[in-house]
Structures are given as C-alpha cells and as structure tokens.
Amino acid sequence: MPLTKKITELVSKKYNTNITIMGDYEGSNNTSILDDTNGTILVVSDRDQFYFKDQNRNLWLSVLDPFHIDGKQHHPELGDSYTLNHGVQYSFTTKEAIIDMASSYFEKHSDFV
C-alpha cells in the first residue's frame, strides 16, 4: 500500500479515547497521533519528515539533516543510532518503517479491535 494511503488510513481511524489525532494529513502541514496515557507519538511534518517516539522515549526519525548532540555535530545515515547521556536512543530509518511502527502500535487502540 502506498505511503500516503497508509498515513491517511492511520489518521482517519476511530481510536479509543486515550488517542488524540491533531491535524489532517491531506489538509495540513503537521499531523500527529498521540497516546495520552504514555506519550507515544507519531509526527509527520511537511509531508516528508517523520518521527515516532515510543513510551520509553526512544525516537525513530526519517530526517537526515545534521544535528547537534552533546556539543558535537552529527551527520546521520539510515541505520545510525545515537544514545544520549540520559539513555534515550535516536535511530534513523525510513519513512515506511516509521509508519509501520506507528500503525502496529496504534492499531492496538482502534475502537474496532
């Protein structure tokens, strides 16, 4: 299934009351789905920047721009991971992998499960 269709389906489902959807993938620049109970979130910005944060605050990103952590500039590539001093891990993967993770997680909270 094409990525756009997967995202549209993900943000248009009916979820349990702990899930909040903000934005509309088709009509806004920023769309997110949040589990209010534990902070798990999917964010899609500008239709091409994706991230998924799990309940342990680990983060998967599709953005491959350079960034600063602990005073150093990093140039991530797909598959790279960085662990911050406080133990949170940032991993870089594809948009498709992020949507698959989010779909698997949020499917458990669908009203129809």
C-alpha positions as CSV (number, residue, x, y, z in Angstrom):
1,M,0.0,0.0,0.0
2,P,1.4,3.4,-0.9
3,L,2.7,5.5,2.0
4,T,0.2,8.3,1.5
5,K,-2.7,5.9,1.7
6,K,-1.3,4.2,4.9
7,I,-0.9,7.6,6.6
8,T,-4.4,8.7,5.6
9,E,-5.9,5.4,6.8
10,L,-3.9,5.7,10.1
11,V,-5.2,9.2,10.9
12,S,-8.8,8.5,9.9
13,K,-9.5,5.5,12.1
14,K,-11.6,5.7,15.2
15,Y,-9.5,5.1,18.3
16,N,-10.1,4.7,22.0
17,T,-10.4,7.9,24.0
18,N,-6.7,7.9,25.0
19,I,-5.6,8.5,21.4
20,T,-5.6,12.1,20.1
21,I,-5.2,13.0,16.4
22,M,-4.0,16.5,15.6
23,G,-4.1,17.8,12.1
24,D,-5.2,16.2,8.9
25,Y,-2.5,14.7,6.6
26,E,-4.3,15.7,3.5
27,G,-5.0,19.3,4.6
28,S,-2.3,20.4,7.0
29,N,1.5,20.6,7.2
30,N,1.7,18.9,10.5
31,T,-0.2,15.8,11.6
32,S,0.3,13.8,14.8
33,I,-1.3,10.9,16.7
34,L,-0.6,10.8,20.4
35,D,-1.3,8.2,23.1
36,D,-2.2,10.5,26.0
37,T,-1.5,7.7,28.6
38,N,2.2,7.2,27.8
39,G,3.3,9.8,25.3
40,T,3.8,7.5,22.3
41,I,3.5,9.8,19.3
42,L,3.8,9.8,15.5
43,V,4.5,13.2,13.9
44,V,4.5,13.9,10.2
45,S,5.7,17.4,9.3
46,D,5.7,18.9,5.8
47,R,4.7,15.5,4.4
48,D,8.3,14.3,4.4
49,Q,9.7,14.5,7.9
50,F,8.5,11.6,10.1
51,Y,9.2,10.6,13.7
52,F,7.8,8.0,16.1
53,K,8.5,8.2,19.8
54,D,7.7,5.2,22.0
55,Q,6.6,5.1,25.6
56,N,10.3,4.7,26.7
57,R,11.1,8.0,24.9
58,N,13.2,6.2,22.2
59,L,12.9,8.1,18.9
60,W,13.0,7.0,15.3
61,L,13.5,9.7,12.7
62,S,13.5,10.0,8.9
63,V,15.1,13.4,8.9
64,L,18.7,13.0,7.8
65,D,19.8,16.6,8.3
66,P,22.9,17.2,10.5
67,F,22.1,17.8,14.2
68,H,23.9,18.6,17.5
69,I,24.0,16.3,20.5
70,D,26.3,16.7,23.5
71,G,28.2,19.6,21.8
72,K,29.0,17.6,18.6
73,Q,27.6,17.8,15.1
74,H,26.4,14.5,13.7
75,H,25.6,13.6,10.1
76,P,23.3,10.6,10.4
77,E,22.7,8.0,7.8
78,L,20.0,5.4,7.6
79,G,20.5,2.8,10.2
80,D,22.6,5.1,12.5
81,S,21.6,5.3,16.2
82,Y,22.7,7.8,18.9
83,T,22.2,7.3,22.6
84,L,22.0,10.4,24.7
85,N,23.6,10.7,28.1
86,H,20.3,10.0,29.9
87,G,19.8,6.8,27.9
88,V,17.3,7.9,25.2
89,Q,18.1,6.5,21.8
90,Y,17.7,8.3,18.5
91,S,17.5,5.9,15.5
92,F,17.4,6.9,11.8
93,T,15.2,4.8,9.5
94,T,12.9,5.1,6.5
95,K,9.5,6.8,6.5
96,E,7.9,3.5,5.6
97,A,9.5,1.8,8.7
98,I,8.2,4.6,10.9
99,I,4.7,4.4,9.6
100,D,4.8,0.6,10.0
101,M,5.8,1.0,13.7
102,A,3.1,3.6,14.3
103,S,0.5,1.5,12.6
104,S,1.3,-1.6,14.6
105,Y,1.2,0.5,17.8
106,F,-2.0,2.5,17.2
107,E,-3.9,-0.5,15.7
108,K,-4.0,-1.9,19.3
109,H,-6.0,1.2,20.3
110,S,-8.5,1.1,17.5
111,D,-12.2,1.1,18.5
112,F,-12.8,-1.9,16.3
113,V,-10.2,-4.2,17.8
